[in-house]
Amino acid sequence: MLEKQFNPEQLYNSVVHFYMDKKGYSKEKANQIAQAVVKKEALKRTCKNESCKHLSHDHIRNAETCLVRDCECGKFIK
């Protein structure tokens, strides 16, 4: 089963709206927080194998072969 593809724009927008609407933060502060959250989530979903560096949704079940054609990654490394 493949992981749902990571959508940074959707995450960014939801974080900004959450902090502005629910927490009352300024637009600038909400944008700073959203940028940090998106960066952290992208790093978490990137394979740590030096020869790979593809996102987790490019791996079968996040633990087996990389789906990128010329990649020799045999396992998603967290």
N, CA, C and O atoms as a GROMACS GRO file, in nm:
protein
  312
    1MET      N    1   0.084  -0.118   0.000
    1MET     CA    2   0.000   0.000   0.000
    1MET      C    3   0.088   0.125   0.000
    1MET      O    4   0.186   0.131   0.075
    2LEU      N    5   0.055   0.222  -0.082
    2LEU     CA    6   0.135   0.343  -0.092
    2LEU      C    7   0.085   0.448   0.006
    2LEU      O    8  -0.035   0.459   0.032
    3GLU      N    9   0.178   0.524   0.058
    3GLU     CA   10   0.143   0.633   0.148
    3GLU      C   11   0.081   0.747   0.068
    3GLU      O   12   0.118   0.770  -0.047
    4LYS      N   13  -0.013   0.818   0.128
    4LYS     CA   14  -0.074   0.934   0.064
    4LYS      C   15   0.036   1.036   0.037
    4LYS      O   16   0.121   1.061   0.123
    5GLN      N   17   0.035   1.094  -0.081
    5GLN     CA   18   0.138   1.188  -0.121
    5GLN      C   19   0.136   1.314  -0.033
    5GLN      O   20   0.029   1.367  -0.002
    6PHE      N   21   0.253   1.358   0.006
    6PHE     CA   22   0.270   1.476   0.091
    6PHE      C   23   0.238   1.601   0.012
    6PHE      O   24   0.296   1.624  -0.094
    7ASN      N   25   0.145   1.683   0.062
    7ASN     CA   26   0.105   1.806  -0.005
    7ASN      C   27   0.144   1.924   0.083
    7ASN      O   28   0.068   1.962   0.173
    8PRO      N   29   0.262   1.983   0.060
    8PRO     CA   30   0.309   2.092   0.147
    8PRO      C   31   0.220   2.216   0.144
    8PRO      O   32   0.205   2.284   0.245
    9GLU      N   33   0.161   2.246   0.028
    9GLU     CA   34   0.074   2.365   0.019
    9GLU      C   35  -0.049   2.352   0.107
    9GLU      O   36  -0.089   2.446   0.175
   10GLN      N   37  -0.108   2.234   0.105
   10GLN     CA   38  -0.229   2.210   0.186
   10GLN      C   39  -0.195   2.220   0.336
   10GLN      O   40  -0.268   2.281   0.413
   11LEU      N   41  -0.084   2.159   0.376
   11LEU     CA   42  -0.041   2.165   0.515
   11LEU      C   43  -0.011   2.310   0.554
   11LEU      O   44  -0.053   2.355   0.661
   12TYR      N   45   0.061   2.382   0.470
   12TYR     CA   46   0.097   2.521   0.496
   12TYR      C   47  -0.029   2.605   0.520
   12TYR      O   48  -0.039   2.678   0.618
   13ASN      N   49  -0.125   2.593   0.427
   13ASN     CA   50  -0.249   2.670   0.439
   13ASN      C   51  -0.326   2.636   0.566
   13ASN      O   52  -0.376   2.726   0.634
   14SER      N   53  -0.336   2.507   0.599
   14SER     CA   54  -0.410   2.471   0.721
   14SER      C   55  -0.343   2.523   0.847
   14SER      O   56  -0.411   2.568   0.940
   15VAL      N   57  -0.211   2.518   0.852
   15VAL     CA   58  -0.138   2.568   0.970
   15VAL      C   59  -0.156   2.719   0.982
   15VAL      O   60  -0.183   2.770   1.092
   16VAL      N   61  -0.143   2.792   0.872
   16VAL     CA   62  -0.160   2.937   0.875
   16VAL      C   63  -0.299   2.974   0.924
   16VAL      O   64  -0.315   3.058   1.013
   17HIS      N   65  -0.400   2.910   0.866
   17HIS     CA   66  -0.538   2.941   0.906
   17HIS      C   67  -0.566   2.903   1.051
   17HIS      O   68  -0.637   2.975   1.121
   18PHE      N   69  -0.510   2.792   1.096
   18PHE     CA   70  -0.529   2.751   1.235
   18PHE      C   71  -0.474   2.857   1.330
   18PHE      O   72  -0.543   2.900   1.423
   19TYR      N   73  -0.349   2.900   1.306
   19TYR     CA   74  -0.287   2.995   1.398
   19TYR      C   75  -0.348   3.134   1.388
   19TYR      O   76  -0.350   3.207   1.487
   20MET      N   77  -0.396   3.172   1.272
   20MET     CA   78  -0.460   3.304   1.260
   20MET      C   79  -0.602   3.302   1.315
   20MET      O   80  -0.640   3.391   1.391
   21ASP      N   81  -0.680   3.202   1.277
   21ASP     CA   82  -0.822   3.196   1.315
   21ASP      C   83  -0.844   3.151   1.459
   21ASP      O   84  -0.922   3.212   1.532
   22LYS      N   85  -0.776   3.045   1.499
   22LYS     CA   86  -0.801   2.986   1.632
   22LYS      C   87  -0.714   3.046   1.742
   22LYS      O   88  -0.759   3.062   1.856
   23LYS      N   89  -0.590   3.080   1.708
   23LYS     CA   90  -0.497   3.129   1.810
   23LYS      C   91  -0.480   3.281   1.810
   23LYS      O   92  -0.424   3.337   1.904
   24GLY      N   93  -0.528   3.348   1.704
   24GLY     CA   94  -0.520   3.494   1.698
   24GLY      C   95  -0.381   3.548   1.669
   24GLY      O   96  -0.353   3.664   1.700
   25TYR      N   97  -0.293   3.467   1.609
   25TYR     CA   98  -0.157   3.513   1.577
   25TYR      C   99  -0.162   3.606   1.456
   25TYR      O  100  -0.257   3.602   1.378
   26SER      N  101  -0.059   3.688   1.442
   26SER     CA  102  -0.048   3.775   1.324
   26SER      C  103  -0.017   3.689   1.201
   26SER      O  104   0.026   3.574   1.214
   27LYS      N  105  -0.040   3.746   1.084
   27LYS     CA  106  -0.015   3.673   0.960
   27LYS      C  107   0.133   3.635   0.948
   27LYS      O  108   0.165   3.525   0.904
   28GLU      N  109   0.221   3.724   0.987
   28GLU     CA  110   0.366   3.699   0.978
   28GLU      C  111   0.408   3.584   1.069
   28GLU      O  112   0.482   3.495   1.028
   29LYS      N  113   0.359   3.587   1.195
   29LYS     CA  114   0.393   3.481   1.290
   29LYS      C  115   0.336   3.347   1.245
   29LYS      O  116   0.403   3.245   1.256
   30ALA      N  117   0.213   3.347   1.194
   30ALA     CA  118   0.151   3.224   1.145
   30ALA      C  119   0.229   3.169   1.025
   30ALA      O  120   0.245   3.047   1.013
   31ASN      N  121   0.278   3.256   0.938
   31ASN     CA  122   0.359   3.212   0.824
   31ASN      C  123   0.492   3.151   0.869
   31ASN      O  124   0.536   3.051   0.812
   32GLN      N  125   0.554   3.210   0.970
   32GLN     CA  126   0.680   3.156   1.023
   32GLN      C  127   0.659   3.015   1.078
   32GLN      O  128   0.738   2.925   1.053
   33ILE      N  129   0.553   2.999   1.154
   33ILE     CA  130   0.523   2.869   1.214
   33ILE      C  131   0.494   2.766   1.104
   33ILE      O  132   0.543   2.654   1.110
   34ALA      N  133   0.415   2.806   1.005
   34ALA     CA  134   0.380   2.716   0.896
   34ALA      C  135   0.504   2.672   0.818
   34ALA      O  136   0.515   2.556   0.781
   35GLN      N  137   0.596   2.763   0.794
   35GLN     CA  138   0.719   2.728   0.723
   35GLN      C  139   0.800   2.625   0.801
   35GLN      O  140   0.853   2.531   0.742
   36ALA      N  141   0.809   2.643   0.932
   36ALA     CA  142   0.883   2.549   1.016
   36ALA      C  143   0.816   2.411   1.016
   36ALA      O  144   0.884   2.309   1.010
   37VAL      N  145   0.684   2.409   1.024
   37VAL     CA  146   0.610   2.282   1.026
   37VAL      C  147   0.627   2.208   0.894
   37VAL      O  148   0.653   2.087   0.895
   38VAL      N  149   0.614   2.278   0.782
   38VAL     CA  150   0.627   2.214   0.651
   38VAL      C  151   0.769   2.160   0.632
   38VAL      O  152   0.787   2.050   0.580
   39LYS      N  153   0.870   2.237   0.674
   39LYS     CA  154   1.009   2.192   0.662
   39LYS      C  155   1.032   2.065   0.744
   39LYS      O  156   1.095   1.970   0.696
   40LYS      N  157   0.981   2.064   0.868
   40LYS     CA  158   0.998   1.948   0.955
   40LYS      C  159   0.929   1.825   0.897
   40LYS      O  160   0.985   1.715   0.899
   41GLU      N  161   0.808   1.842   0.846
   41GLU     CA  162   0.733   1.729   0.788
   41GLU      C  163   0.801   1.677   0.662
   41GLU      O  164   0.804   1.556   0.639
   42ALA      N  165   0.855   1.765   0.580
   42ALA     CA  166   0.924   1.722   0.458
   42ALA      C  167   1.049   1.642   0.493
   42ALA      O  168   1.076   1.539   0.430
   43LEU      N  169   1.124   1.687   0.592
   43LEU     CA  170   1.244   1.614   0.635
   43LEU      C  171   1.209   1.477   0.692
   43LEU      O  172   1.280   1.379   0.669
   44LYS      N  173   1.098   1.471   0.765
   44LYS     CA  174   1.054   1.345   0.825
   44LYS      C  175   1.015   1.243   0.718
   44LYS      O  176   1.029   1.123   0.738
   45ARG      N  177   0.966   1.292   0.603
   45ARG     CA  178   0.919   1.205   0.497
   45ARG      C  179   1.023   1.179   0.388
   45ARG      O  180   0.992   1.118   0.286
   46THR      N  181   1.147   1.224   0.410
   46THR     CA  182   1.254   1.205   0.313
   46THR      C  183   1.342   1.089   0.358
   46THR      O  184   1.381   1.080   0.474
   47CYS      N  185   1.374   1.001   0.264
   47CYS     CA  186   1.460   0.886   0.293
   47CYS      C  187   1.600   0.937   0.329
   47CYS      O  188   1.654   1.023   0.260
   48LYS      N  189   1.656   0.884   0.435
   48LYS     CA  190   1.787   0.928   0.483
   48LYS      C  191   1.902   0.856   0.413
   48LYS      O  192   2.019   0.884   0.440
   49ASN      N  193   1.870   0.762   0.324
   49ASN     CA  194   1.972   0.694   0.246
   49ASN      C  195   2.038   0.797   0.155
   49ASN      O  196   1.970   0.861   0.076
   50GLU      N  197   2.170   0.814   0.165
   50GLU     CA  198   2.242   0.918   0.091
   50GLU      C  199   2.224   0.905  -0.060
   50GLU      O  200   2.226   1.007  -0.130
   51SER      N  201   2.208   0.784  -0.112
   51SER     CA  202   2.194   0.768  -0.256
   51SER      C  203   2.049   0.781  -0.303
   51SER      O  204   2.023   0.779  -0.423
   52CYS      N  205   1.956   0.795  -0.211
   52CYS     CA  206   1.814   0.800  -0.246
   52CYS      C  207   1.756   0.941  -0.230
   52CYS      O  208   1.738   1.012  -0.329
   53LYS      N  209   1.726   0.980  -0.108
   53LYS     CA  210   1.668   1.111  -0.074
   53LYS      C  211   1.529   1.134  -0.135
   53LYS      O  212   1.487   1.249  -0.150
   54HIS      N  213   1.456   1.026  -0.170
   54HIS     CA  214   1.320   1.040  -0.222
   54HIS      C  215   1.222   1.042  -0.106
   54HIS      O  216   1.254   0.999   0.004
   55LEU      N  217   1.102   1.092  -0.131
   55LEU     CA  218   0.999   1.098  -0.027
   55LEU      C  219   0.942   0.960   0.001
   55LEU      O  220   0.952   0.869  -0.081
   56SER      N  221   0.881   0.945   0.119
   56SER     CA  222   0.829   0.814   0.160
   56SER      C  223   0.721   0.762   0.067
   56SER      O  224   0.707   0.640   0.054
   57HIS      N  225   0.644   0.850   0.002
   57HIS     CA  226   0.541   0.798  -0.088
   57HIS      C  227   0.600   0.742  -0.217
   57HIS      O  228   0.527   0.686  -0.299
   58ASP      N  229   0.731   0.757  -0.237
   58ASP     CA  230   0.799   0.695  -0.350
   58ASP      C  231   0.853   0.557  -0.314
   58ASP      O  232   0.922   0.495  -0.396
   59HIS      N  233   0.823   0.507  -0.195
   59HIS     CA  234   0.864   0.375  -0.151
   59HIS      C  235   0.742   0.288  -0.128
   59HIS      O  236   0.638   0.336  -0.083
   60ILE      N  237   0.753   0.161  -0.158
   60ILE     CA  238   0.644   0.068  -0.133
   60ILE      C  239   0.638   0.042   0.017
   60ILE      O  240   0.736  -0.002   0.077
   61ARG      N  241   0.521   0.069   0.078
   61ARG     CA  242   0.496   0.051   0.220
   61ARG      C  243   0.601   0.116   0.309
   61ARG      O  244   0.621   0.073   0.423
   62ASN      N  245   0.668   0.219   0.258
   62ASN     CA  246   0.768   0.296   0.333
   62ASN      C  247   0.882   0.210   0.386
   62ASN      O  248   0.962   0.258   0.467
   63ALA      N  249   0.893   0.085   0.344
   63ALA     CA  250   0.998   0.001   0.400
   63ALA      C  251   1.068  -0.082   0.294
   63ALA      O  252   1.171  -0.144   0.323
   64GLU      N  253   1.015  -0.085   0.173
   64GLU     CA  254   1.075  -0.171   0.072
   64GLU      C  255   1.131  -0.089  -0.043
   64GLU      O  256   1.171   0.026  -0.023
   65THR      N  257   1.135  -0.145  -0.158
   65THR     CA  258   1.198  -0.086  -0.275
   65THR      C  259   1.145   0.053  -0.310
   65THR      O  260   1.025   0.079  -0.302
   66CYS      N  261   1.236   0.139  -0.348
   66CYS     CA  262   1.200   0.273  -0.396
   66CYS      C  263   1.135   0.259  -0.533
   66CYS      O  264   1.178   0.177  -0.614
   67LEU      N  265   1.032   0.338  -0.558
   67LEU     CA  266   0.960   0.331  -0.685
   67LEU      C  267   1.024   0.413  -0.796
   67LEU      O  268   0.981   0.405  -0.912
   68VAL      N  269   1.124   0.491  -0.764
   68VAL     CA  270   1.193   0.571  -0.865
   68VAL      C  271   1.280   0.477  -0.948
   68VAL      O  272   1.356   0.397  -0.894
   69ARG      N  273   1.267   0.488  -1.078
   69ARG     CA  274   1.324   0.391  -1.172
   69ARG      C  275   1.472   0.357  -1.149
   69ARG      O  276   1.505   0.239  -1.136
   70ASP      N  277   1.559   0.454  -1.144
   70ASP     CA  278   1.703   0.426  -1.138
   70ASP      C  279   1.760   0.433  -0.996
   70ASP      O  280   1.882   0.446  -0.980
   71CYS      N  281   1.676   0.423  -0.896
   71CYS     CA  282   1.723   0.429  -0.757
   71CYS      C  283   1.746   0.288  -0.706
   71CYS      O  284   1.665   0.199  -0.728
   72GLU      N  285   1.856   0.269  -0.637
   72GLU     CA  286   1.888   0.137  -0.585
   72GLU      C  287   1.858   0.120  -0.438
   72GLU      O  288   1.905   0.026  -0.374
   73CYS      N  289   1.779   0.212  -0.383
   73CYS     CA  290   1.743   0.208  -0.241
   73CYS      C  291   1.659   0.083  -0.215
   73CYS      O  292   1.558   0.061  -0.282
   74GLY      N  293   1.700   0.003  -0.120
   74GLY     CA  294   1.628  -0.119  -0.090
   74GLY      C  295   1.532  -0.105   0.028
   74GLY      O  296   1.448  -0.192   0.050
   75LYS      N  297   1.544   0.005   0.103
   75LYS     CA  298   1.460   0.022   0.220
   75LYS      C  299   1.453   0.170   0.257
   75LYS      O  300   1.554   0.240   0.252
   76PHE      N  301   1.334   0.215   0.295
   76PHE     CA  302   1.319   0.354   0.342
   76PHE      C  303   1.387   0.368   0.477
   76PHE      O  304   1.355   0.294   0.570
   77ILE      N  305   1.478   0.460   0.488
   77ILE     CA  306   1.552   0.481   0.612
   77ILE      C  307   1.498   0.605   0.680
   77ILE      O  308   1.501   0.714   0.623
   78LYS      N  309   1.450   0.588   0.803
   78LYS     CA  310   1.394   0.701   0.877
   78LYS      C  311   1.501   0.781   0.947
   78LYS      O  312   1.471   0.879   1.014
   0.00000   0.00000   0.00000
